Amino acid sequence: MKKHLIEGKVVYVQIGPGCWGIVDDKGQQWRPVNMPEQLKYKDRRVKVEVQEVEESFDIFMWGTPVKVLSFGTLMP
């Protein structure tokens, strides 16, 4: 699966039960399947290395599902 290094901001998506995501600086939506607790703050700027994953069933229908490999926070 493809790996990506993305910079963007954390969002909380109000779809179904809700989920955390990242919108990168280009506007692409990413949905970490293993969002670290340290990143679960709305509008936090982050730099994250992710790897795309396949999901057999997706209730959220938002963003590209990814696994977080490493992360850091950025100054606003």
C-alpha positions as a printed NumPy array, in Angstrom:
array([[  0.   ,   0.   ,   0.   ],
       [  1.095,   3.557,  -0.654],
       [  2.712,   5.707,   2.023],
       [  2.187,   9.471,   2.292],
       [  3.701,  12.285,   4.342],
       [  0.938,  14.804,   4.945],
       [  0.599,  18.139,   6.714],
       [ -2.794,  19.457,   7.639],
       [ -5.315,  19.984,  10.392],
       [ -7.311,  17.576,  12.512],
       [-11.091,  17.59 ,  12.097],
       [-13.95 ,  15.776,  13.768],
       [-16.443,  14.51 ,  11.189],
       [-20.094,  14.312,  12.271],
       [-21.072,  11.327,  10.103],
       [-22.772,   8.347,  11.755],
       [-21.105,   7.797,  15.129],
       [-18.478,  10.412,  14.195],
       [-14.798,   9.989,  13.434],
       [-11.501,  11.867,  13.54 ],
       [ -9.8  ,  12.834,  10.311],
       [ -7.115,  15.012,   8.784],
       [ -7.597,  17.478,   5.95 ],
       [ -4.244,  18.139,   4.315],
       [ -3.066,  21.497,   2.997],
       [ -4.271,  20.51 ,  -0.5  ],
       [ -7.784,  19.748,   0.774],
       [ -7.546,  15.943,   0.592],
       [ -9.349,  14.065,   3.355],
       [ -7.637,  11.265,   5.318],
       [ -9.28 ,   9.023,   7.924],
       [ -6.796,   7.355,  10.277],
       [ -8.05 ,   3.982,  11.466],
       [ -5.674,   4.255,  14.452],
       [ -5.824,   7.983,  15.291],
       [ -3.414,   8.607,  18.214],
       [ -5.048,  10.153,  21.294],
       [ -2.429,  12.95 ,  21.235],
       [ -3.86 ,  14.177,  17.892],
       [ -7.56 ,  14.159,  18.797],
       [ -7.888,  17.936,  19.094],
       [ -9.963,  19.84 ,  16.55 ],
       [ -7.919,  22.184,  14.303],
       [ -4.55 ,  20.91 ,  15.606],
       [ -1.865,  21.24 ,  12.888],
       [ -0.071,  17.948,  12.303],
       [  2.567,  16.286,  10.175],
       [  1.804,  12.598,   9.763],
       [  3.32 ,   9.672,   7.901],
       [  0.541,   7.314,   6.88 ],
       [  0.013,   4.175,   4.86 ],
       [ -3.167,   3.532,   2.914],
       [ -5.203,   0.541,   4.107],
       [ -8.077,  -1.407,   2.616],
       [-11.266,  -1.796,   4.569],
       [-13.825,  -4.426,   3.685],
       [-16.628,  -2.374,   5.249],
       [-16.735,   1.379,   5.829],
       [-19.575,   3.074,   7.724],
       [-18.028,   6.549,   7.521],
       [-17.731,   7.126,   3.743],
       [-15.34 ,  10.009,   4.387],
       [-11.677,  10.28 ,   3.516],
       [ -9.051,   7.783,   2.483],
       [ -8.547,   5.156,   5.222],
       [ -4.943,   5.173,   6.454],
       [ -2.803,   3.79 ,   9.258],
       [ -0.663,   6.329,  11.14 ],
       [  2.999,   5.268,  11.116],
       [  4.493,   8.365,  12.793],
       [  3.277,  11.84 ,  13.709],
       [  4.141,  15.222,  15.146],
       [  2.311,  18.44 ,  15.91 ],
       [  3.095,  21.755,  14.226],
       [  2.919,  25.313,  15.456],
       [ -0.15 ,  27.185,  14.137]])
